[in-house]
Structures are given as C-alpha cells and as structure tokens.
C-alpha cells in the first residue's frame, strides 16, 4: 500500500514538473492547435480567387459569355486583359497572374460553322499542383458552358463521363490533413517529450537516485510515461473537436473505436520514446533522434502528404516499418469511411506487435536492473 502511495506521488510530481515548465506546456498544447489550424486553413489543394489574364483575339458575344462565366466562379478572378502574345511572359514574370486564357480569332464563327473552337490555357507551372488544378477547373467550367449551349443541338455518339466522389464529395484537403496532423502531434508529444523527460533524469544524474528508491525501475519508467499518455489523450480530443466544429469534418465511425485506436498509437509512440531515451545520453540527442528518425519519416513516408503507391518500391517497403502509416489508414477508415474493427484489425495488430517489440527492445537495452 505504501509503495502504491509513493508511485501515485511520483506520478503527481511528474505532472507538476510538466505544468511548471511553460515551454513544455506550449509544445504540448499550443503546437497541436497551431498545426491543425495551419494545415486546415493555409495548406490546401483547393484554389479560390486565383488571378488569371485573358487574351481575347475574337472579342465576340460567345467569348464574352465564357469570360463572364469564368469570372463569376469563386475559383478565378479576371484581373488583366492582355493585348498580344508578347505580354504573356511579362504578366507571368510579375508573379501575380497564375494562368492566361487565349481565345482564338473568329471564335463564334468557328463554333457555328465547324462546331469546334479552341481556348488555350497557359498556366504558370512553377507550382505544378496549382497549374494542374487551374487547368481542371477551367475545363470543368467550359464543359458546363458547352452542355448549356448544346441543349438544343443533337450531337450523336456523345460520351460524357460522370464522376462521383465518395467519402469527401467536396474534395476538402482538410479531410486529408486532419488524420495526418493528429498522427504527427501524438507522435511528437508522446515520443519526443517522453524521450526528453527520461533523458533529462539521466543527464542530471537523478535517474540513479530514482532507481535506488523503493520504486521498481519499471514503475519509474511507467510513472514518467503516464502523464504523457494523459496529455496525449487530451490532445487527441482537442484535434477531433476542432476537426468536427471548426472544419466540419464528419466522424462516420465509432468514437469509442477511434479513442481505443488513438490510445494504442499513443502507447506505441511512448514505447518508441522510451527506446530513444535508452540510446540518448543528452536531451539534445534525444530531440535530434526524435526529429530525424520519427518526424521526417512520419511526414514523408506515412502517406500523410504523398501517396505511398507513387513512391519507389524501396520506399514503399520502408514505409511498412513506420507506425504512423498504419495509424493514418485506421484514422481515415474510421473518420471518413465509418469502418469498424473488422476492416482495420490488420493495422491494429501491426501496431500492437510494434509496441511489444519496442518495449521488449527498451527493456533489453536499458542499463538498469528490471525487477
């Protein structure tokens, strides 16, 4: 009973240390909110009010109608009318214009006589994603206009592909970023903060004092880890609430399953943090290993931003050892597709095996006697 009181007292002391350190509190609670807001509002694949220029060689009724359609959309803002081809490069060099729409001569006549007329879309591909999106959006507006004017004309053998987007019909990029940011933050808080916390004790020489106390070495490690489990759960709740109420992201699946899977990933990350602390002699080393060995692979190889299937085979194989990859699959499945455990049991099992492996390796590596 006395040992349990000491253990609870030790956990309370750890909480006190965390809440006393203002920098730690900022990392723990400030960064998750800042990151989710940045990814939600600033980092986006969508375009709005993009400045485009028009080079209209025809200047007839049809071209004016099309220009009005384009400028009326929320995607484009017609900010410049160019007189000739020589001005296109100058407009791009100024940096404001992202695309130029070039209407050929006798546009209306050609549509009337030949049933075909050309609009050239010249896009600034210094940002390839934006250029591609501009091209797609322009094509969609032109297709819609074409359907409107074709209502009275019978065109034989016309094949119109119809696309339906499931799970994210509005193609909101925030739906892609929320699971990824949640993964990164839980990894950051759990792994990095735990490794720094344990390494701090080693660096200050207080770990030896803790190990000769009545507490078992395993209790010392658990005591240091428990506060971060609690704080990581709070972070997960904050992220889910922000995604629901700020970004209107629907949670299709079970919140209980989402909670259990999040706790599992937190424990996986904590076990990684403990493993990092076994090979780190200083807090600086622990932070560097956490950032280089965890953060960069989590961002680049987890499928958070870049699709894994588009990567070289070597990187696809390496991605399998990144815990974040499996957690993002679980999160997207539960949040967006509403799947149950029967669909994510394989990924869950992989995280459980990884956790046991990291804990086992930490016990083996630790230079302390586990009783």
C-alpha positions as CSV (number, residue, x, y, z in Angstrom):
1,X,0.0,0.0,0.0
2,X,2.9,2.4,0.9
3,X,4.6,1.5,-2.4
4,X,1.4,2.4,-4.3
5,X,1.2,5.8,-2.5
6,X,4.8,6.5,-3.4
7,X,4.0,5.6,-7.0
8,X,1.0,7.9,-7.2
9,X,3.1,10.6,-5.5
10,X,5.8,10.1,-8.2
11,X,3.2,10.5,-11.0
12,X,1.9,13.7,-9.3
13,X,5.4,15.0,-9.2
14,X,5.8,14.4,-12.9
15,X,2.6,16.3,-13.7
16,X,3.9,19.1,-11.5
17,X,7.2,19.2,-13.5
18,X,5.4,19.4,-16.8
19,X,2.9,22.1,-15.8
20,X,5.7,24.2,-14.2
21,X,7.6,24.2,-17.4
22,X,6.0,26.8,-19.7
23,X,7.9,25.7,-22.8
24,X,6.7,22.2,-22.4
25,X,3.2,23.3,-22.0
26,X,3.4,25.4,-25.2
27,X,4.7,22.4,-27.1
28,X,2.1,20.1,-25.6
29,X,-1.0,22.3,-26.1
30,X,0.0,25.3,-28.3
31,X,1.5,23.4,-31.2
32,X,-1.3,21.0,-31.8
33,X,-3.8,23.8,-32.1
34,X,-1.4,25.9,-34.3
35,X,-0.6,22.9,-36.6
36,X,-4.2,21.9,-37.1
37,X,-5.2,25.5,-37.9
38,X,-2.3,25.9,-40.3
39,X,-3.0,22.7,-42.1
40,X,-6.7,23.3,-42.1
41,X,-6.7,26.8,-43.4
42,X,-3.3,27.5,-45.0
43,X,-2.2,24.2,-46.6
44,X,-4.8,23.4,-49.2
45,X,-5.1,21.8,-52.6
46,X,-8.1,23.9,-53.5
47,X,-8.0,27.2,-55.3
48,X,-10.0,30.3,-54.7
49,X,-9.9,33.7,-56.4
50,X,-6.8,32.9,-58.5
51,X,-5.7,35.8,-60.6
52,X,-5.9,35.0,-64.4
53,X,-5.5,37.1,-67.5
54,X,-7.4,37.0,-70.8
55,X,-6.1,37.3,-74.3
56,X,-9.2,37.5,-76.5
57,X,-8.4,37.6,-80.2
58,X,-12.1,37.4,-81.1
59,X,-13.9,39.8,-78.7
60,X,-17.3,38.5,-79.8
61,X,-20.6,37.5,-77.9
62,X,-19.5,33.9,-77.2
63,X,-16.1,34.8,-75.7
64,X,-17.6,37.5,-73.5
65,X,-20.2,34.9,-72.2
66,X,-17.4,32.4,-71.4
67,X,-15.2,35.1,-69.7
68,X,-18.3,36.1,-67.6
69,X,-18.8,32.5,-66.6
70,X,-15.2,32.1,-65.5
71,X,-15.0,35.4,-63.6
72,X,-18.4,34.7,-61.9
73,X,-17.0,31.5,-60.4
74,X,-15.4,31.6,-57.0
75,X,-12.2,30.0,-58.3
76,X,-11.0,32.7,-60.6
77,X,-10.6,36.4,-60.7
78,X,-10.0,38.0,-64.1
79,X,-7.5,40.7,-63.2
80,X,-5.9,41.6,-66.5
81,X,-6.7,41.7,-70.3
82,X,-3.7,41.1,-72.4
83,X,-3.4,42.6,-75.9
84,X,-0.9,40.2,-77.6
85,X,1.3,37.1,-77.0
86,X,4.3,39.2,-76.1
87,X,2.7,40.4,-72.9
88,X,2.0,36.8,-71.6
89,X,5.6,36.3,-70.4
90,X,5.7,39.7,-68.8
91,X,2.5,39.0,-66.9
92,X,3.9,35.7,-65.6
93,X,7.2,37.3,-64.5
94,X,5.4,39.8,-62.3
95,X,4.1,36.8,-60.4
96,X,0.5,37.8,-59.8
97,X,-1.0,36.0,-62.8
98,X,-1.2,32.2,-62.5
99,X,-2.8,31.5,-65.9
100,X,-3.7,33.1,-69.2
101,X,-6.7,32.0,-71.3
102,X,-6.2,32.6,-75.0
103,X,-9.3,32.7,-77.3
104,X,-8.6,32.2,-81.0
105,X,-9.8,34.5,-83.8
106,X,-13.4,34.2,-85.1
107,X,-14.4,32.1,-82.1
108,X,-18.2,32.4,-82.6
109,X,-18.0,31.8,-86.3
110,X,-15.9,28.6,-85.9
111,X,-18.4,27.2,-83.3
112,X,-21.3,28.0,-85.7
113,X,-19.7,26.6,-88.9
114,X,-17.2,23.9,-87.7
115,X,-18.8,23.1,-84.2
116,X,-15.3,23.5,-82.7
117,X,-13.2,26.4,-81.4
118,X,-10.1,26.5,-79.3
119,X,-9.3,28.1,-75.9
120,X,-5.7,27.7,-74.9
121,X,-5.0,27.6,-71.1
122,X,-1.4,28.7,-70.4
123,X,-0.6,28.1,-66.7
124,X,2.3,29.0,-64.6
125,X,3.7,25.6,-63.6
126,X,6.3,26.8,-61.1
127,X,3.7,25.3,-58.8
128,X,2.6,22.2,-60.6
129,X,-0.3,21.3,-58.4
130,X,-1.9,24.8,-58.8
131,X,-1.3,24.7,-62.5
132,X,-3.0,21.3,-62.8
133,X,-5.9,22.4,-60.6
134,X,-6.4,25.6,-62.7
135,X,-6.5,23.5,-65.9
136,X,-9.0,21.1,-64.4
137,X,-11.3,23.8,-63.1
138,X,-11.2,25.7,-66.4
139,X,-12.1,22.5,-68.3
140,X,-15.0,21.9,-65.9
141,X,-16.4,25.4,-66.4
142,X,-16.0,25.1,-70.2
143,X,-17.7,21.7,-70.2
144,X,-20.6,23.1,-68.3
145,X,-21.0,26.0,-70.7
146,X,-20.8,23.6,-73.7
147,X,-23.6,21.5,-72.2
148,X,-25.7,24.6,-71.8
149,X,-25.3,25.7,-75.4
150,X,-25.8,22.1,-76.7
151,X,-29.2,21.6,-75.2
152,X,-30.9,22.5,-78.5
153,X,-28.4,20.7,-80.7
154,X,-28.5,16.9,-81.1
155,X,-24.9,15.6,-81.2
156,X,-24.7,11.9,-82.0
157,X,-22.4,9.4,-80.1
158,X,-21.5,11.8,-77.3
159,X,-19.9,10.1,-74.3
160,X,-19.9,12.2,-71.1
161,X,-18.0,10.7,-68.2
162,X,-19.8,11.3,-64.8
163,X,-17.6,11.3,-61.7
164,X,-18.9,10.8,-58.2
165,X,-16.5,11.5,-55.2
166,X,-17.3,9.3,-52.2
167,X,-16.3,10.0,-48.6
168,X,-15.2,13.5,-49.4
169,X,-17.5,14.9,-52.1
170,X,-16.3,18.5,-51.9
171,X,-12.7,17.3,-52.1
172,X,-11.7,19.2,-49.0
173,X,-8.0,18.8,-48.4
174,X,-8.5,19.4,-44.7
175,X,-10.1,15.9,-44.6
176,X,-6.8,14.5,-45.7
177,X,-4.7,16.7,-43.3
178,X,-6.6,16.1,-40.0
179,X,-5.7,12.4,-39.7
180,X,-2.1,13.2,-40.6
181,X,-1.7,16.2,-38.2
182,X,-3.3,14.1,-35.5
183,X,-0.7,11.4,-36.1
184,X,2.2,13.8,-36.1
185,X,1.1,15.6,-32.9
186,X,0.6,12.4,-31.0
187,X,4.0,11.1,-32.2
188,X,5.6,14.5,-31.2
189,X,4.0,14.7,-27.8
190,X,4.3,11.0,-26.9
191,X,7.7,10.0,-28.3
192,X,9.7,13.2,-28.2
193,X,8.5,14.5,-24.9
194,X,8.9,11.1,-23.2
195,X,12.5,10.6,-24.6
196,X,13.5,14.1,-23.4
197,X,11.9,13.6,-20.0
198,X,13.7,10.3,-19.3
199,X,17.0,11.6,-20.8
200,X,16.8,14.7,-18.6
201,X,16.8,12.5,-15.5
202,X,19.9,10.6,-16.8
203,X,21.6,13.9,-17.7
204,X,21.0,15.5,-14.3
205,X,22.1,12.3,-12.5
206,X,18.7,11.9,-10.8
207,X,17.8,8.6,-12.6
208,X,20.3,6.8,-10.3
209,X,18.6,8.4,-7.2
210,X,15.2,7.2,-8.6
211,X,16.5,3.7,-9.1
212,X,17.7,3.3,-5.6
213,X,14.3,4.5,-4.2
214,X,11.7,1.9,-3.1
215,X,10.1,2.1,-6.5
216,X,10.9,-0.6,-9.1
217,X,12.7,0.6,-12.2
218,X,9.7,-0.4,-14.3
219,X,7.5,1.7,-12.0
220,X,9.9,4.7,-12.5
221,X,9.5,4.4,-16.3
222,X,5.7,3.9,-16.1
223,X,5.5,6.9,-13.7
224,X,7.3,9.1,-16.2
225,X,5.1,7.8,-19.1
226,X,1.6,8.1,-17.5
227,X,1.4,11.9,-17.6
228,X,2.2,11.9,-21.3
229,X,-0.5,9.3,-22.0
230,X,-3.0,11.6,-20.3
231,X,-1.8,14.7,-22.1
232,X,-1.7,12.9,-25.5
233,X,-5.3,11.8,-25.0
234,X,-6.3,15.4,-24.2
235,X,-4.5,16.5,-27.5
236,X,-6.4,13.8,-29.5
237,X,-9.7,15.0,-28.1
238,X,-8.8,18.7,-28.9
239,X,-7.9,17.7,-32.5
240,X,-11.1,15.7,-33.0
241,X,-13.2,18.6,-31.6
242,X,-11.5,21.1,-33.8
243,X,-12.0,18.9,-36.9
244,X,-15.7,18.5,-36.1
245,X,-16.6,22.0,-35.1
246,X,-14.1,24.2,-37.0
247,X,-13.6,22.2,-40.2
248,X,-17.0,20.5,-40.3
249,X,-15.3,17.1,-40.7
250,X,-17.8,14.3,-40.2
251,X,-16.8,11.4,-38.0
252,X,-18.6,8.5,-39.7
253,X,-17.3,5.6,-37.5
254,X,-17.4,4.8,-33.8
255,X,-15.9,7.4,-31.5
256,X,-15.1,4.6,-28.9
257,X,-13.1,2.7,-31.5
258,X,-11.4,5.9,-32.5
259,X,-10.5,6.5,-28.9
260,X,-9.1,3.0,-28.4
261,X,-7.0,3.1,-31.6
262,X,-5.7,6.6,-30.6
263,X,-4.6,5.2,-27.1
264,X,-2.9,2.3,-28.8
265,X,-0.9,4.6,-31.1
266,X,0.0,6.8,-28.1
267,X,1.4,3.8,-26.3
268,X,3.3,2.8,-29.5
269,X,4.8,6.3,-29.7
270,X,5.6,6.3,-26.0
271,X,7.4,2.9,-26.3
272,X,9.4,4.5,-29.2
273,X,10.2,7.5,-26.9
274,X,11.5,5.1,-24.2
275,X,13.6,3.3,-26.8
276,X,15.1,6.6,-27.9
277,X,15.9,7.5,-24.3
278,X,17.9,4.3,-24.0
279,X,20.3,5.3,-26.7
280,X,20.5,9.0,-25.9
281,X,23.0,10.5,-23.5
282,X,21.5,14.0,-23.5
283,X,18.2,15.8,-24.1
284,X,19.7,17.4,-27.2
285,X,20.5,14.0,-28.7
286,X,17.0,12.7,-27.8
287,X,15.4,15.6,-29.5
288,X,17.6,15.3,-32.6
289,X,16.9,11.5,-32.9
290,X,13.1,12.1,-32.3
291,X,13.0,14.8,-35.1
292,X,15.2,13.0,-37.6
293,X,14.2,9.4,-37.0
294,X,10.5,10.0,-36.3
295,X,9.2,13.3,-37.5
296,X,10.6,13.3,-41.1
297,X,9.7,9.7,-41.9
298,X,6.2,10.3,-40.3
299,X,5.7,13.2,-42.6
300,X,7.3,11.8,-45.8
301,X,6.6,8.1,-45.7
302,X,3.3,7.6,-43.8
303,X,1.0,8.6,-46.7
304,X,0.1,11.8,-44.9
305,X,1.0,14.1,-47.8
306,X,2.4,11.9,-50.5
307,X,0.7,8.7,-51.7
308,X,2.8,5.7,-50.9
309,X,1.8,3.9,-54.1
310,X,3.5,6.7,-56.1
311,X,6.9,6.1,-54.3
312,X,9.7,3.9,-55.5
313,X,9.4,0.2,-54.3
314,X,12.3,0.6,-51.8
315,X,10.5,3.5,-50.0
316,X,7.2,1.6,-50.2
317,X,8.9,-1.3,-48.3
318,X,10.5,1.1,-45.8
319,X,7.1,2.8,-45.1
320,X,5.8,-0.5,-43.6
321,X,8.0,0.0,-40.5
322,X,6.6,3.5,-39.9
323,X,3.9,3.2,-37.2
324,X,2.2,6.4,-38.5
325,X,1.4,4.8,-41.8
326,X,-0.8,2.2,-40.2
327,X,-2.4,4.7,-37.8
328,X,-3.3,7.1,-40.7
329,X,-5.0,4.1,-42.5
330,X,-7.0,3.4,-39.3
331,X,-8.0,7.1,-38.8
332,X,-9.1,7.6,-42.4
333,X,-11.1,4.3,-42.2
334,X,-12.9,5.3,-39.0
335,X,-13.3,9.0,-39.6
336,X,-14.2,9.2,-43.3
337,X,-15.4,5.7,-44.3
338,X,-17.1,4.7,-41.0
339,X,-15.5,1.3,-40.9
340,X,-15.4,-1.0,-37.8
341,X,-12.6,-3.1,-36.3
342,X,-13.3,-5.9,-38.8
343,X,-11.8,-3.6,-41.5
344,X,-8.8,-2.3,-39.6
345,X,-7.8,-5.3,-37.5
346,X,-4.7,-6.0,-39.5
347,X,-3.4,-2.4,-39.0
348,X,-4.3,-2.6,-35.3
349,X,-2.5,-5.9,-34.9
350,X,0.6,-4.4,-36.6
351,X,0.6,-1.5,-34.1
352,X,0.3,-4.0,-31.1
353,X,3.2,-6.1,-32.4
354,X,5.3,-2.9,-32.9
355,X,4.5,-1.7,-29.4
356,X,5.5,-5.0,-27.8
357,X,8.7,-5.1,-30.0
358,X,9.7,-1.5,-28.9
359,X,9.0,-2.2,-25.2
360,X,11.0,-5.5,-25.4
361,X,13.9,-3.8,-27.1
362,X,13.9,-1.0,-24.5
363,X,13.9,-3.5,-21.6
364,X,16.9,-5.2,-23.2
365,X,18.8,-2.0,-23.9
366,X,18.2,-0.3,-20.6
367,X,21.2,-0.2,-18.4
368,X,19.2,-0.8,-15.3
369,X,18.1,-3.9,-13.4
370,X,14.4,-4.6,-14.0
371,X,12.9,-6.4,-11.0
